[in-house]
Amino acid sequence: MKFDPMSETTDRQKQMFSLIEECHQGKLIRKEFCKLHSISSNCFYYWQKKYREQYPPKDIPVGFIRIGTRNGHNRWPVAGQGIVLTYPNGVSLQIPANTSLSVIGSLIRLV
């Protein structure tokens, strides 16, 4: 029987795509999920990128999105208030209001 490297690649892709879907539907954070399944974070993110290239998310807008406050006013938080950043998977981060824009930008791009 002849070895077929493409078949092995396809099997690995199916396995990893299945894990990516399982992670997105689960309650574990990625770090815990990766540890549970004995895969490195780098491996997970590599396959997540491949997954998103093949199955782009339909509910995530492309480009800029409008950001407002919970009360509907387009004002910056006053001193002492924080910013709550909620990711599509439901994870929320409470960020101090004096956090630099570069840090906030980095956190937004984690999605």
N, C-alpha and C positions, 0 to 999 in steps of 0.2 A: 504494500500500500504506500502510495507516494504522500509525503508530507506537504500539506498545503498551508503556508503561513497566513494567507488571507482568511482561511477558516478560523485559525486560532485568533486572529485579530478581531474578527466578527464576534466570536464567542466572548472575548474579553470585553468588547464594547457593549454587548448585550448585558453582561454581568454588571459592568460599571454603571450603565444607564439605569438598570434596575435599582442599584444602590442609591443613585442620585434621586430617583423618584421616591424611594422609601424615605430618604432623609428629608426631602421637602414636605412630605406628608406627616412626618413624625413630630414628636415633642422634644426630642433631644437637640441640644446645640451641636453644631458641626464637630467641634472638638471631641465631645463625648461620643458622637456617632462614629467618627473615624477611629477612635480608640476601641470601641466595641467591635468594629469590623476589621480591625488590624490593618488599616490603610493610613498612609501619611496624609497630612493636610494638603501637601503639594500634589499628590496623586488625585485626591478628591477634587481640588480646584481645576486640575488639568482636564479631568473627565467632565466636570460640570461645564467648563467652557465648550468642550466638544458637544455636549448635550444641548446647550443653548444655541450653538451654531446650527444644529440639525433640527431642533424644536424650539424656535424662538418663542418666548413668552408672549401671549396675546394680550394680556391685561396690563402690561407695563408700558406706559407711554414712552415714546422715543423723543429725546430732546429735553427741553426745559419743561418743568411743571410748576404751577403756581403754588406758593407756600403761604399759608395764612395762619393766624392764631385760632385757637379753639373758639373764642368768642366772636370770630368773624372780622375783627378789626385788623387792619394791616399796619399795626404798630410794632416796633421792636419791644421786647420785654423790658420792663423797668428794672432798676437795680434790685438785686436780691431774688428775682424770678429766674427760673431756669427754662431750658428748651427741652421739649420731649420729642425725640426722634423715634418714630415707629416704623420698623421694617415690614415688608410684605408678609414675612413669616410670623408676624405678631410680636416679635421681640421689640421692647421699648427701651430706649436709653434716655435717662434724665441727665442733661448736660448743663453745667453752670452757664448763666447768661454771659459771663465774661470770657467764654471760650473763644479762641481765635477762629477766624473764618477758615483758615487752612485746615485746622483740625476738624471742624464741622464738615468741610468739603470731603476730607478723607473718610469720615464716617458715612457720609451719604454714598460715596462711591463703593462702599463695601457690599452693596447689594449686587 
